[in-house]
Amino acid sequence: MSYTGGGMYYAEPCPLCGSTLWNGRCENPDCEYHWRPKRDDDDPEDRSTEEQD
């Protein structure tokens, strides 16, 4: 029996480096989201304005 997908994994482009996020975890080991998975409320634009304060 073969598995065609559509189940447990969600893939999207990483907003920080452009690699693929798998369930919020980036496949790029140099990216912050590889070590600290992206949450739904994480927004890179909001982070850049916080760092400027």
MARTI-185838 format. One record per residue (C-alpha): residue in three letters; x, y, z. Coordinates in steps of 0.2 Angstrom, whole numbers, plus 2048, in hexadecimal, padded with zeros to 3 digits. Example, Ala and Ser with C-alpha at 12.3 -4.5 7.8 and 13.67 -1.06 7.14 Angstrom:
residues 2
<resn->ALA | east->83E | north->7EA | up->827> .
<resn->SER | east->844 | north->7FB | up->824> .
This chain:
residues 53
<resn->MET | east->800 | north->800 | up->800> .
<resn->SER | east->807 | north->811 | up->7FC> .
<resn->TYR | east->804 | north->821 | up->805> .
<resn->THR | east->800 | north->831 | up->7FA> .
<resn->GLY | east->801 | north->83E | up->808> .
<resn->GLY | east->7F6 | north->84C | up->80D> .
<resn->GLY | east->7F7 | north->847 | up->820> .
<resn->MET | east->802 | north->84C | up->82E> .
<resn->TYR | east->80E | north->857 | up->826> .
<resn->TYR | east->80C | north->86A | up->821> .
<resn->ALA | east->819 | north->872 | up->815> .
<resn->GLU | east->81B | north->884 | up->812> .
<resn->PRO | east->829 | north->890 | up->80D> .
<resn->CYS | east->833 | north->897 | up->81B> .
<resn->PRO | east->831 | north->8AA | up->81D> .
<resn->LEU | east->843 | north->8AC | up->824> .
<resn->CYS | east->84D | north->8A2 | up->818> .
<resn->GLY | east->842 | north->89B | up->80A> .
<resn->SER | east->845 | north->889 | up->80D> .
<resn->THR | east->836 | north->87D | up->811> .
<resn->LEU | east->82E | north->87D | up->822> .
<resn->TRP | east->827 | north->86C | up->827> .
<resn->ASN | east->81A | north->86E | up->835> .
<resn->GLY | east->822 | north->87F | up->83A> .
<resn->ARG | east->834 | north->878 | up->83A> .
<resn->CYS | east->840 | north->87E | up->82C> .
<resn->GLU | east->84B | north->871 | up->823> .
<resn->ASN | east->859 | north->87E | up->823> .
<resn->PRO | east->865 | north->87B | up->832> .
<resn->ASP | east->86B | north->88D | up->831> .
<resn->CYS | east->85A | north->894 | up->833> .
<resn->GLU | east->852 | north->899 | up->844> .
<resn->TYR | east->842 | north->88F | up->840> .
<resn->HIS | east->84D | north->87F | up->83F> .
<resn->TRP | east->851 | north->880 | up->851> .
<resn->ARG | east->841 | north->889 | up->857> .
<resn->PRO | east->832 | north->884 | up->84D> .
<resn->LYS | east->827 | north->892 | up->846> .
<resn->ARG | east->817 | north->894 | up->84F> .
<resn->ASP | east->807 | north->89A | up->847> .
<resn->ASP | east->809 | north->8AB | up->850> .
<resn->ASP | east->81B | north->8AE | up->84A> .
<resn->ASP | east->81D | north->8BB | up->83D> .
<resn->PRO | east->82E | north->8C1 | up->837> .
<resn->GLU | east->828 | north->8D2 | up->833> .
<resn->ASP | east->823 | north->8D5 | up->845> .
<resn->ARG | east->834 | north->8CE | up->84C> .
<resn->SER | east->83E | north->8DB | up->842> .
<resn->THR | east->834 | north->8E9 | up->849> .
<resn->GLU | east->836 | north->8E2 | up->85B> .
<resn->GLU | east->849 | north->8E2 | up->859> .
<resn->GLN | east->84A | north->8F4 | up->853> .
<resn->ASP | east->843 | north->8FA | up->864> .
